[in-house]
């Protein structure tokens, strides 16, 4: 179905500008579970609902200890305005040319502008979960939280 990276592979390192004014670097989070929320754009109906749903369930996400970031085209300033307007408690990264998005959530049929994706990386840097969907749909928070817990369990269990 997808021709990008798949479950069980090591996620290649990358760096993107953050709304915090610095560069967010995946390698900085080695040893932690990382959740990458790839979304098509700020202030679009489904994307706003998706990220606000994460915000509304933030205590559950926060309790996992995972690093949660949103990734979308645009600039850090545009993302900062969006995050501020909707009181998002997590970092947003600017993938202006969608180069990172193309590498990690590419689909064999759908063009990159028509998709959104979730990638969960375990503490060893392995992709534990990857889902690409049409942009008209959004992921379920309970399902994402379950996948985060599974990735954490492997760390605790020594797998």
C-alpha positions as CSV (number, residue, x, y, z in Angstrom):
1,X,0.0,0.0,0.0
2,X,2.7,2.5,0.9
3,X,6.2,2.8,-0.6
4,X,7.8,4.9,2.1
5,X,9.4,3.7,5.3
6,X,7.6,0.9,7.0
7,X,7.2,-0.6,10.5
8,X,10.3,-2.0,12.0
9,X,12.7,0.2,10.1
10,X,15.0,2.8,11.7
11,X,13.6,6.2,11.0
12,X,16.3,8.4,9.4
13,X,17.3,11.4,11.3
14,X,16.0,14.8,10.2
15,X,15.9,18.4,11.3
16,X,13.1,21.0,10.8
17,X,12.5,24.5,12.1
18,X,10.3,24.7,15.2
19,X,7.8,27.3,16.3
20,X,10.1,27.8,19.3
21,X,12.7,29.5,17.1
22,X,15.2,26.7,16.9
23,X,15.8,23.5,14.9
24,X,14.0,20.4,16.1
25,X,16.3,17.4,15.6
26,X,15.0,13.8,15.8
27,X,18.3,12.5,17.1
28,X,17.9,14.7,20.2
29,X,15.0,12.4,21.3
30,X,16.8,9.0,21.1
31,X,15.8,7.0,24.1
32,X,12.2,8.4,24.0
33,X,9.1,7.5,22.1
34,X,8.4,10.1,19.5
35,X,5.0,10.8,17.7
36,X,5.1,12.6,14.4
37,X,1.7,14.0,13.4
38,X,1.9,14.9,9.7
39,X,-1.0,17.2,8.7
40,X,-1.7,19.0,5.4
41,X,-2.2,22.5,6.6
42,X,-3.0,25.0,9.4
43,X,-6.6,26.3,9.7
44,X,-8.1,23.6,7.6
45,X,-11.2,21.9,9.0
46,X,-9.9,18.4,9.6
47,X,-6.4,19.4,10.6
48,X,-7.6,21.9,13.1
49,X,-10.0,19.2,14.6
50,X,-7.1,16.7,14.7
51,X,-4.7,18.9,16.5
52,X,-7.3,20.4,18.8
53,X,-8.3,16.8,19.7
54,X,-4.7,16.1,20.7
55,X,-4.8,19.3,22.8
56,X,-8.1,18.3,24.4
57,X,-6.6,14.9,25.3
58,X,-3.2,16.4,26.2
59,X,-3.1,15.1,29.8
60,X,-3.2,11.5,28.4
61,X,-0.6,12.3,25.8
62,X,1.6,14.1,28.3
63,X,1.4,11.2,30.8
64,X,2.9,8.9,28.2
65,X,6.2,10.8,28.3
66,X,6.4,10.7,24.5
67,X,7.6,13.7,22.4
68,X,4.6,14.8,20.3
69,X,5.1,17.1,17.3
70,X,3.0,18.3,14.4
71,X,4.6,18.6,11.0
72,X,3.2,20.6,8.1
73,X,4.2,22.8,5.2
74,X,4.3,26.5,6.0
75,X,6.6,28.7,8.0
76,X,7.4,28.7,11.7
77,X,5.6,32.0,12.0
78,X,2.4,30.6,10.4
79,X,2.6,27.6,12.7
80,X,3.2,29.8,15.8
81,X,0.1,31.8,15.0
82,X,-1.9,28.6,14.5
83,X,-0.6,27.1,17.7
84,X,-1.3,30.2,19.7
85,X,-4.8,30.7,18.3
86,X,-5.8,27.1,19.3
87,X,-3.6,26.9,22.5
88,X,-1.7,23.8,21.2
89,X,0.6,22.5,24.0
90,X,3.1,20.7,21.6
91,X,5.6,21.8,19.1
92,X,4.9,22.3,15.4
93,X,7.6,21.9,12.8
94,X,7.8,23.6,9.4
95,X,8.3,21.3,6.4
96,X,8.0,24.0,3.8
97,X,8.9,21.8,0.8
98,X,7.3,18.7,2.3
99,X,10.7,16.9,1.9
100,X,10.4,15.1,5.3
101,X,6.7,14.4,4.7
102,X,7.5,12.8,1.3
103,X,10.1,10.5,2.9
104,X,7.9,9.3,5.8
105,X,4.3,9.3,4.8
106,X,4.4,8.9,1.0
107,X,1.6,6.7,-0.4
108,X,1.7,4.8,-3.7
109,X,-1.6,6.0,-4.9
110,X,-2.5,9.3,-3.2
111,X,-0.5,12.5,-3.8
112,X,1.3,13.9,-0.7
113,X,-1.0,17.0,-0.6
114,X,-4.0,14.6,-0.2
115,X,-2.8,12.7,2.8
116,X,-2.0,13.0,6.5
117,X,0.0,10.5,8.5
118,X,1.1,9.3,11.9
119,X,4.5,7.9,12.6
120,X,5.4,6.5,16.1
121,X,9.1,5.8,16.8
122,X,10.2,3.8,19.8
123,X,13.1,4.6,22.0
124,X,15.5,2.7,19.8
125,X,14.6,4.8,16.8
126,X,12.5,2.0,15.1
127,X,9.1,2.8,13.5
128,X,6.6,1.1,15.7
129,X,3.5,2.4,13.9
130,X,2.8,4.2,10.7
131,X,-0.5,5.1,9.2
132,X,-1.3,7.2,6.1
133,X,-4.8,8.3,5.4
134,X,-6.6,10.6,3.1
135,X,-6.7,14.2,4.4
136,X,-10.5,14.1,4.8
137,X,-10.0,11.6,7.7
138,X,-8.3,12.1,11.0
139,X,-6.7,9.6,13.4
140,X,-8.4,8.4,16.6
141,X,-6.7,9.6,19.8
142,X,-7.4,6.4,21.7
143,X,-5.7,4.4,18.9
144,X,-2.7,6.7,18.9
145,X,-2.4,6.5,22.7
146,X,-2.6,2.7,22.6
147,X,0.2,2.6,20.0
148,X,2.3,4.9,22.1
149,X,1.8,2.6,25.1
150,X,2.8,-0.4,23.0
151,X,6.0,1.4,22.0
152,X,6.7,2.3,25.6
153,X,6.0,-1.3,26.8
154,X,8.8,-2.6,24.6
155,X,11.2,-0.2,26.2
156,X,10.2,-1.3,29.7
157,X,10.2,-5.0,28.7
158,X,13.6,-4.7,27.2
159,X,12.5,-5.7,23.7
